[in-house]
Amino acid sequence: MCCIGPLLALLGGIGAASAIGAVWIPALAVVAVAALLGVVWVLRRRRGAACTTEPGPVDLGMPTQAPADVDTHPVRH
């Protein structure tokens, strides 16, 4: 009879942990699914924004030619 108190406390603790786990594990699964959906949504939005271009012509910055009378070659003198 001396060990019945600690054994009942241990069994009660296991029962309480099981009850809390039965409530929290499904709630944690719902939060995990919501977080995963949020990540997928943000990545899809970011990918769509990265692929857009500005409408209209784009200046490529072509270099201009040097005048014919200027010698630009550094080796020839």
Secondary structure, DSSP 8 states (H G I E B T S, - for coil): -TTHHHHHHHHHHHHHHHHHHHHHHHHHHHHHHHHHHHHHHHHHHHHHHHT---SS-----------TTS---SS--
